[in-house]
Amino acid sequence: KQGPVASPMSMRSVLTSGSCLSPPPPPPPPPGPPPIFDTETAKDEGTASRSALFAQLNQGEAITKGLRHVSDDQKTHKNPSLRAQGPSVRSPTKSHTPSPASPKNSPQQSHAPVLELEGKKWRVEYQEDKNNLVINNTELKQVAYIFKCNKSTLQIRGKINSITIDNCKKFGLVFDNVVGIVEVINSRDIQIQVMGKVPTISINKTEGCHIYLSEESLDCEIVSAKSSEMNILIPQDGDYKEFPVPEQFKTAWDGSKLVTEPAEIVG
């Protein structure tokens, strides 16, 4: 207030002098208008949904007009049979329980070959590629059980009660005398040679069985079931003649009973 009054010329000289700083940059533009929210549309949608809800509640007893009537025989609490027919509800615990992993197939175990007398039973088991198996010193009360022998040959000398061949493949048996029965079960490619006598030979569930009979065993009975490729070789003139065992049969009613006879093979 106490200084001299500056003239316009003096102010211009001060602003144009080199010792004065450059003028500051212009201020930034003002911010734009805030975003507009469509409050009216949201308000209208909320009002419409509330109005529809209140309209349904205000129907009173008329709200049940759209429901279907259920008779007593359709109610599960009055009809126990309907509860039994209903779908079973799975337990949440069981549904989330992971199934155990299936065990891996264990490798096939190899068994040691057996040829021994156990009591009155000769055990011949798990023989592979053995063509010189022999059983000596047999007795009348002894039996022989041959199990899972492949590509092997067994000779039984003397007289024995019975012989069983079970689950064998490409197996050959030569024996002297059997007073009971020789059985072949669940086997394949079996050859049997009778040197003496045997009353009965039974073949069950076997594919391929050749039986060489001796002159003394021609009265042997062959009993077969569920088997195929069975042949009986009969000695004639120093050689053997082959006769196939029938695999097909025909059955007819003769008026009082069923009569079954082998079907003739046409070919």
Residue pairs with C-beta under 8 A, 6 or more apart in sequence:
14 20
56 63
57 63
72 78
72 79
73 79
74 82
75 82
76 82
76 83
76 86
111 125
111 126
111 148
112 126
113 125
113 126
113 127
113 128
113 130
114 123
114 124
114 125
114 126
115 122
115 123
115 124
115 125
115 127
115 133
115 135
116 122
116 123
117 123
117 142
120 139
120 141
120 142
120 143
121 142
121 143
121 144
121 145
122 135
122 138
122 142
122 143
122 144
122 145
122 156
122 160
123 145
123 147
124 133
124 135
124 144
124 145
124 146
124 147
124 149
124 154
125 145
125 146
125 147
125 148
125 149
126 147
126 148
126 149
127 133
127 149
127 150
127 152
127 154
128 149
128 150
128 151
128 152
129 150
129 151
129 152
130 149
130 152
130 153
131 152
131 153
132 153
133 152
133 153
133 154
133 155
134 154
134 155
134 156
134 157
135 144
135 154
135 155
135 156
135 157
136 157
136 158
137 158
138 156
138 157
138 158
138 159
138 160
139 158
139 159
139 160
140 159
140 160
140 161
140 179
141 161
142 160
142 161
143 160
143 161
143 162
143 163
143 164
144 156
144 160
144 162
144 163
144 164
145 164
145 166
146 154
146 163
146 164
146 165
146 166
146 168
146 171
146 173
147 166
147 167
147 168
148 166
148 167
148 168
149 168
149 171
150 168
150 169
150 170
150 171
151 169
151 170
151 171
152 171
152 172
153 171
153 172
153 173
153 174
154 171
154 172
154 173
154 174
155 173
155 174
155 175
156 163
156 173
156 174
156 175
156 176
157 175
157 176
158 176
158 177
159 176
159 177
159 178
159 179
159 196
160 175
160 177
160 178
160 179
161 178
161 179
161 180
162 178
162 179
162 180
162 181
162 182
162 183
163 173
163 175
163 178
163 182
163 183
164 182
164 183
164 185
165 171
165 173
165 182
165 183
165 184
165 185
165 187
165 190
166 185
166 186
166 187
167 185
167 186
167 187
168 187
168 188
168 190
169 187
169 188
169 189
170 188
170 189
171 187
171 189
171 190
171 191
172 190
172 191
172 192
172 193
173 190
173 191
173 192
173 193
174 192
174 193
174 195
175 182
175 192
175 193
175 194
175 195
175 196
175 198
176 195
176 196
177 195
177 196
177 197
177 198
178 197
178 198
178 199
179 199
180 199
180 200
181 198
181 199
181 200
181 201
181 202
182 192
182 198
182 200
182 201
182 202
183 201
183 202
183 204
184 190
184 192
184 201
184 202
184 203
184 204
184 206
184 209
185 204
185 205
185 206
186 204
186 205
186 206
187 206
187 207
187 209
188 206
188 207
188 208
189 207
189 208
190 206
190 208
190 209
190 210
191 209
191 210
191 211
191 212
192 201
192 209
192 210
192 211
192 212
193 211
193 212
194 211
194 212
194 213
194 214
194 217
194 220
195 214
196 214
196 216
196 217
197 214
197 216
197 217
197 220
198 217
198 220
199 219
199 220
199 221
200 220
200 221
200 223
201 211
201 220
201 221
201 222
201 223
202 223
202 224
203 209
203 222
203 223
203 224
203 225
203 227
203 230
203 245
204 224
204 225
204 226
204 227
205 225
205 226
205 227
206 227
206 228
206 230
207 227
207 228
207 229
208 228
208 229
208 230
209 227
209 229
209 230
209 231
210 230
210 231
210 233
211 222
211 230
211 231
211 232
211 233
212 233
212 240
213 220
213 232
213 233
213 234
213 235
214 235
215 235
218 234
222 230
222 232
222 245
224 230
224 245
227 247
228 247
230 244
230 245
230 247
231 242
231 243
231 244
231 245
232 242
232 243
232 244
232 245
233 240
233 241
233 242
233 243
234 240
234 241
234 243
244 265
246 262
246 263
246 265
248 262
248 263
248 265
249 260
249 261
249 262
249 263
250 260
250 261
250 262
250 263
251 258
251 259
251 260
252 258
252 259
253 259
